[in-house]
Amino acid sequence: MQTKGTEASVVVDARYILAELLDGPRSYWALLRSSRRHPAEVIADLRQLLRSGLVEYAGHEFSLTPEGTALAARYGLRAHRDVKCPSCRGRGVILPGEFRSILERFRELTRQRPEAIALYDQGAVTPEVSVLRVAFMYQQGDLEGRDLLLLGDDDLTCIAAALSGLPRRIHVAEADERLVSFIADVAQAEGWDDYLTVQTYDVRWGLPEELRGRFDVFFTDPVETLNGILLFLSRGTEALREGGTGYFGLTHLEASASKWREIQRGLLEMGYAITAILPQFQEYALEHVLQNDWRVVTEAPVPPGEPDMLFYTSSLFRLQLVGPPQPVYTGPVMMGRELYYDEEAYVTSPGSPDDIPSESFADRSP
């Protein structure tokens, strides 16, 4: 039988789950999305609630037991209510007519895109999110007449930006040769050869001279190891002119609050003010989830079933340079699998260091 102390501990640690379940049954994936916590915390809390007999799991959904409902009432918990704007779904951005047209054309142009592969930790956002990114940058005054760099672009946001016709020029630096070829082919077919350019680039290489200090804005959706994300952001920082802006995404599924703090500390050291954080702005259409060896699957407290929603989301950050760019990393950086994978990676394949090709870093020095 639970003691009063145990009950209090459960409520303190897992009250967000109890409040969700007061509103009705939820899948594992729904609780991961709504919690905005690292999966290790959510999994630990669900295990404790199951052991304590406060929740049960059936039909791929968690629900409160009578004991759980009574405990929630005893501690004054109420059912969680969704208070997000139904039009923008909490993003603060919608797609007006011209952007809806961009979305339709974007879907057509990217229909034959290369499939995401684990080697580069790929997982694309939905087409709507790619266009919403462009709309938000436009809203912030960061597109019209600006030089835009995309540092990695498996989402093909460069194509959405090109369809808008807003930037002065767009350049993509991408490690995956399949994407480099695809983007180049689209640019040629659409007559964008001098407007949308692309090159093969691995962030572990030093940033090429022709990219340094040449852009007003960068956008990247980076890996989320601490050193890896600071490396991506450093390359973007090196590419900016003074007073430039940067955009990147950051999840709770791969980064704890402690890592968020370390990343933010790194941003301050690089000379940035964080001017906007849009929670869960980006949704990712991940495929074959149960077939992957991701820890979010292998360490789940229950057999989770196929995702019933887009559970993987990230917050969108906008950065403003205050003073000269001060990247944490410059020049070549030797990293293997640790670029992509650390102890907080729950939706990334562990892989092997040998999966990441070893390059001649000396030959890639700027």
Secondary structure as a PSIPRED ss2 file (coil, helix, strand):
# PSIPRED VFORMAT (PSIPRED V4.0)

   1 M C   1.000  0.000  0.000
   2 Q C   1.000  0.000  0.000
   3 T C   1.000  0.000  0.000
   4 K H   0.000  1.000  0.000
   5 G H   0.000  1.000  0.000
   6 T H   0.000  1.000  0.000
   7 E H   0.000  1.000  0.000
   8 A H   0.000  1.000  0.000
   9 S H   0.000  1.000  0.000
  10 V H   0.000  1.000  0.000
  11 V H   0.000  1.000  0.000
  12 V H   0.000  1.000  0.000
  13 D H   0.000  1.000  0.000
  14 A H   0.000  1.000  0.000
  15 R H   0.000  1.000  0.000
  16 Y H   0.000  1.000  0.000
  17 I H   0.000  1.000  0.000
  18 L H   0.000  1.000  0.000
  19 A H   0.000  1.000  0.000
  20 E H   0.000  1.000  0.000
  21 L H   0.000  1.000  0.000
  22 L H   0.000  1.000  0.000
  23 D C   1.000  0.000  0.000
  24 G C   1.000  0.000  0.000
  25 P C   1.000  0.000  0.000
  26 R E   0.000  0.000  1.000
  27 S C   1.000  0.000  0.000
  28 Y H   0.000  1.000  0.000
  29 W H   0.000  1.000  0.000
  30 A H   0.000  1.000  0.000
  31 L H   0.000  1.000  0.000
  32 L H   0.000  1.000  0.000
  33 R H   0.000  1.000  0.000
  34 S H   0.000  1.000  0.000
  35 S H   0.000  1.000  0.000
  36 R C   1.000  0.000  0.000
  37 R C   1.000  0.000  0.000
  38 H C   1.000  0.000  0.000
  39 P H   0.000  1.000  0.000
  40 A H   0.000  1.000  0.000
  41 E H   0.000  1.000  0.000
  42 V H   0.000  1.000  0.000
  43 I H   0.000  1.000  0.000
  44 A H   0.000  1.000  0.000
  45 D H   0.000  1.000  0.000
  46 L H   0.000  1.000  0.000
  47 R H   0.000  1.000  0.000
  48 Q H   0.000  1.000  0.000
  49 L H   0.000  1.000  0.000
  50 L H   0.000  1.000  0.000
  51 R H   0.000  1.000  0.000
  52 S C   1.000  0.000  0.000
  53 G C   1.000  0.000  0.000
  54 L C   1.000  0.000  0.000
  55 V E   0.000  0.000  1.000
  56 E E   0.000  0.000  1.000
  57 Y E   0.000  0.000  1.000
  58 A E   0.000  0.000  1.000
  59 G C   1.000  0.000  0.000
  60 H C   1.000  0.000  0.000
  61 E E   0.000  0.000  1.000
  62 F E   0.000  0.000  1.000
  63 S E   0.000  0.000  1.000
  64 L E   0.000  0.000  1.000
  65 T C   1.000  0.000  0.000
  66 P H   0.000  1.000  0.000
  67 E H   0.000  1.000  0.000
  68 G H   0.000  1.000  0.000
  69 T H   0.000  1.000  0.000
  70 A H   0.000  1.000  0.000
  71 L H   0.000  1.000  0.000
  72 A H   0.000  1.000  0.000
  73 A H   0.000  1.000  0.000
  74 R H   0.000  1.000  0.000
  75 Y C   1.000  0.000  0.000
  76 G C   1.000  0.000  0.000
  77 L C   1.000  0.000  0.000
  78 R C   1.000  0.000  0.000
  79 A C   1.000  0.000  0.000
  80 H C   1.000  0.000  0.000
  81 R C   1.000  0.000  0.000
  82 D C   1.000  0.000  0.000
  83 V C   1.000  0.000  0.000
  84 K C   1.000  0.000  0.000
  85 C C   1.000  0.000  0.000
  86 P C   1.000  0.000  0.000
  87 S C   1.000  0.000  0.000
  88 C C   1.000  0.000  0.000
  89 R C   1.000  0.000  0.000
  90 G C   1.000  0.000  0.000
  91 R C   1.000  0.000  0.000
  92 G C   1.000  0.000  0.000
  93 V C   1.000  0.000  0.000
  94 I C   1.000  0.000  0.000
  95 L C   1.000  0.000  0.000
  96 P C   1.000  0.000  0.000
  97 G H   0.000  1.000  0.000
  98 E H   0.000  1.000  0.000
  99 F H   0.000  1.000  0.000
 100 R H   0.000  1.000  0.000
 101 S H   0.000  1.000  0.000
 102 I H   0.000  1.000  0.000
 103 L H   0.000  1.000  0.000
 104 E H   0.000  1.000  0.000
 105 R H   0.000  1.000  0.000
 106 F H   0.000  1.000  0.000
 107 R H   0.000  1.000  0.000
 108 E H   0.000  1.000  0.000
 109 L H   0.000  1.000  0.000
 110 T C   1.000  0.000  0.000
 111 R C   1.000  0.000  0.000
 112 Q C   1.000  0.000  0.000
 113 R C   1.000  0.000  0.000
 114 P C   1.000  0.000  0.000
 115 E C   1.000  0.000  0.000
 116 A C   1.000  0.000  0.000
 117 I C   1.000  0.000  0.000
 118 A H   0.000  1.000  0.000
 119 L H   0.000  1.000  0.000
 120 Y H   0.000  1.000  0.000
 121 D C   1.000  0.000  0.000
 122 Q C   1.000  0.000  0.000
 123 G C   1.000  0.000  0.000
 124 A C   1.000  0.000  0.000
 125 V E   0.000  0.000  1.000
 126 T C   1.000  0.000  0.000
 127 P H   0.000  1.000  0.000
 128 E H   0.000  1.000  0.000
 129 V H   0.000  1.000  0.000
 130 S H   0.000  1.000  0.000
 131 V H   0.000  1.000  0.000
 132 L H   0.000  1.000  0.000
 133 R H   0.000  1.000  0.000
 134 V H   0.000  1.000  0.000
 135 A H   0.000  1.000  0.000
 136 F H   0.000  1.000  0.000
 137 M H   0.000  1.000  0.000
 138 Y H   0.000  1.000  0.000
 139 Q H   0.000  1.000  0.000
 140 Q C   1.000  0.000  0.000
 141 G C   1.000  0.000  0.000
 142 D C   1.000  0.000  0.000
 143 L C   1.000  0.000  0.000
 144 E C   1.000  0.000  0.000
 145 G C   1.000  0.000  0.000
 146 R C   1.000  0.000  0.000
 147 D E   0.000  0.000  1.000
 148 L E   0.000  0.000  1.000
 149 L E   0.000  0.000  1.000
 150 L E   0.000  0.000  1.000
 151 L E   0.000  0.000  1.000
 152 G C   1.000  0.000  0.000
 153 D C   1.000  0.000  0.000
 154 D C   1.000  0.000  0.000
 155 D C   1.000  0.000  0.000
 156 L C   1.000  0.000  0.000
 157 T H   0.000  1.000  0.000
 158 C H   0.000  1.000  0.000
 159 I H   0.000  1.000  0.000
 160 A H   0.000  1.000  0.000
 161 A H   0.000  1.000  0.000
 162 A H   0.000  1.000  0.000
 163 L H   0.000  1.000  0.000
 164 S H   0.000  1.000  0.000
 165 G C   1.000  0.000  0.000
 166 L C   1.000  0.000  0.000
 167 P C   1.000  0.000  0.000
 168 R C   1.000  0.000  0.000
 169 R E   0.000  0.000  1.000
 170 I E   0.000  0.000  1.000
 171 H E   0.000  0.000  1.000
 172 V E   0.000  0.000  1.000
 173 A E   0.000  0.000  1.000
 174 E E   0.000  0.000  1.000
 175 A C   1.000  0.000  0.000
 176 D C   1.000  0.000  0.000
 177 E H   0.000  1.000  0.000
 178 R H   0.000  1.000  0.000
 179 L H   0.000  1.000  0.000
 180 V H   0.000  1.000  0.000
 181 S H   0.000  1.000  0.000
 182 F H   0.000  1.000  0.000
 183 I H   0.000  1.000  0.000
 184 A H   0.000  1.000  0.000
 185 D H   0.000  1.000  0.000
 186 V H   0.000  1.000  0.000
 187 A H   0.000  1.000  0.000
 188 Q H   0.000  1.000  0.000
 189 A H   0.000  1.000  0.000
 190 E H   0.000  1.000  0.000
 191 G C   1.000  0.000  0.000
 192 W C   1.000  0.000  0.000
 193 D C   1.000  0.000  0.000
 194 D C   1.000  0.000  0.000
 195 Y C   1.000  0.000  0.000
 196 L E   0.000  0.000  1.000
 197 T E   0.000  0.000  1.000
 198 V E   0.000  0.000  1.000
 199 Q E   0.000  0.000  1.000
 200 T E   0.000  0.000  1.000
 201 Y C   1.000  0.000  0.000
 202 D C   1.000  0.000  0.000
 203 V C   1.000  0.000  0.000
 204 R C   1.000  0.000  0.000
 205 W C   1.000  0.000  0.000
 206 G C   1.000  0.000  0.000
 207 L C   1.000  0.000  0.000
 208 P C   1.000  0.000  0.000
 209 E H   0.000  1.000  0.000
 210 E H   0.000  1.000  0.000
 211 L H   0.000  1.000  0.000
 212 R C   1.000  0.000  0.000
 213 G C   1.000  0.000  0.000
 214 R C   1.000  0.000  0.000
 215 F E   0.000  0.000  1.000
 216 D E   0.000  0.000  1.000
 217 V E   0.000  0.000  1.000
 218 F E   0.000  0.000  1.000
 219 F E   0.000  0.000  1.000
 220 T E   0.000  0.000  1.000
 221 D C   1.000  0.000  0.000
 222 P C   1.000  0.000  0.000
 223 V C   1.000  0.000  0.000
 224 E C   1.000  0.000  0.000
 225 T C   1.000  0.000  0.000
 226 L H   0.000  1.000  0.000
 227 N H   0.000  1.000  0.000
 228 G H   0.000  1.000  0.000
 229 I H   0.000  1.000  0.000
 230 L H   0.000  1.000  0.000
 231 L H   0.000  1.000  0.000
 232 F H   0.000  1.000  0.000
 233 L H   0.000  1.000  0.000
 234 S H   0.000  1.000  0.000
 235 R H   0.000  1.000  0.000
 236 G H   0.000  1.000  0.000
 237 T H   0.000  1.000  0.000
 238 E H   0.000  1.000  0.000
 239 A H   0.000  1.000  0.000
 240 L E   0.000  0.000  1.000
 241 R E   0.000  0.000  1.000
 242 E E   0.000  0.000  1.000
 243 G E   0.000  0.000  1.000
 244 G E   0.000  0.000  1.000
 245 T E   0.000  0.000  1.000
 246 G E   0.000  0.000  1.000
 247 Y E   0.000  0.000  1.000
 248 F E   0.000  0.000  1.000
 249 G E   0.000  0.000  1.000
 250 L E   0.000  0.000  1.000
 251 T C   1.000  0.000  0.000
 252 H C   1.000  0.000  0.000
 253 L C   1.000  0.000  0.000
 254 E C   1.000  0.000  0.000
 255 A C   1.000  0.000  0.000
 256 S C   1.000  0.000  0.000
 257 A H   0.000  1.000  0.000
 258 S H   0.000  1.000  0.000
 259 K H   0.000  1.000  0.000
 260 W H   0.000  1.000  0.000
 261 R H   0.000  1.000  0.000
 262 E H   0.000  1.000  0.000
 263 I H   0.000  1.000  0.000
 264 Q H   0.000  1.000  0.000
 265 R H   0.000  1.000  0.000
 266 G H   0.000  1.000  0.000
 267 L H   0.000  1.000  0.000
 268 L H   0.000  1.000  0.000
 269 E H   0.000  1.000  0.000
 270 M H   0.000  1.000  0.000
 271 G C   1.000  0.000  0.000
 272 Y E   0.000  0.000  1.000
 273 A E   0.000  0.000  1.000
 274 I E   0.000  0.000  1.000
 275 T E   0.000  0.000  1.000
 276 A E   0.000  0.000  1.000
 277 I E   0.000  0.000  1.000
 278 L E   0.000  0.000  1.000
 279 P E   0.000  0.000  1.000
 280 Q E   0.000  0.000  1.000
 281 F E   0.000  0.000  1.000
 282 Q E   0.000  0.000  1.000
 283 E E   0.000  0.000  1.000
 284 Y E   0.000  0.000  1.000
 285 A C   1.000  0.000  0.000
 286 L C   1.000  0.000  0.000
 287 E C   1.000  0.000  0.000
 288 H C   1.000  0.000  0.000
 289 V H   0.000  1.000  0.000
 290 L H   0.000  1.000  0.000
 291 Q H   0.000  1.000  0.000
 292 N C   1.000  0.000  0.000
 293 D C   1.000  0.000  0.000
 294 W C   1.000  0.000  0.000
 295 R H   0.000  1.000  0.000
 296 V H   0.000  1.000  0.000
 297 V H   0.000  1.000  0.000
 298 T H   0.000  1.000  0.000
 299 E C   1.000  0.000  0.000
 300 A C   1.000  0.000  0.000
 301 P C   1.000  0.000  0.000
 302 V C   1.000  0.000  0.000
 303 P C   1.000  0.000  0.000
 304 P C   1.000  0.000  0.000
 305 G C   1.000  0.000  0.000
 306 E C   1.000  0.000  0.000
 307 P C   1.000  0.000  0.000
 308 D C   1.000  0.000  0.000
 309 M C   1.000  0.000  0.000
 310 L C   1.000  0.000  0.000
 311 F C   1.000  0.000  0.000
 312 Y C   1.000  0.000  0.000
 313 T E   0.000  0.000  1.000
 314 S E   0.000  0.000  1.000
 315 S E   0.000  0.000  1.000
 316 L E   0.000  0.000  1.000
 317 F E   0.000  0.000  1.000
 318 R E   0.000  0.000  1.000
 319 L E   0.000  0.000  1.000
 320 Q E   0.000  0.000  1.000
 321 L E   0.000  0.000  1.000
 322 V C   1.000  0.000  0.000
 323 G C   1.000  0.000  0.000
 324 P C   1.000  0.000  0.000
 325 P C   1.000  0.000  0.000
 326 Q C   1.000  0.000  0.000
 327 P C   1.000  0.000  0.000
 328 V C   1.000  0.000  0.000
 329 Y C   1.000  0.000  0.000
 330 T C   1.000  0.000  0.000
 331 G C   1.000  0.000  0.000
 332 P C   1.000  0.000  0.000
 333 V C   1.000  0.000  0.000
 334 M C   1.000  0.000  0.000
 335 M C   1.000  0.000  0.000
 336 G C   1.000  0.000  0.000
 337 R H   0.000  1.000  0.000
 338 E H   0.000  1.000  0.000
 339 L H   0.000  1.000  0.000
 340 Y C   1.000  0.000  0.000
 341 Y C   1.000  0.000  0.000
 342 D C   1.000  0.000  0.000
 343 E C   1.000  0.000  0.000
 344 E C   1.000  0.000  0.000
 345 A C   1.000  0.000  0.000
 346 Y C   1.000  0.000  0.000
 347 V C   1.000  0.000  0.000
 348 T C   1.000  0.000  0.000
 349 S C   1.000  0.000  0.000
 350 P C   1.000  0.000  0.000
 351 G C   1.000  0.000  0.000
 352 S C   1.000  0.000  0.000
 353 P H   0.000  1.000  0.000
 354 D H   0.000  1.000  0.000
 355 D H   0.000  1.000  0.000
 356 I C   1.000  0.000  0.000
 357 P C   1.000  0.000  0.000
 358 S C   1.000  0.000  0.000
 359 E C   1.000  0.000  0.000
 360 S C   1.000  0.000  0.000
 361 F H   0.000  1.000  0.000
 362 A H   0.000  1.000  0.000
 363 D H   0.000  1.000  0.000
 364 R H   0.000  1.000  0.000
 365 S C   1.000  0.000  0.000
 366 P C   1.000  0.000  0.000
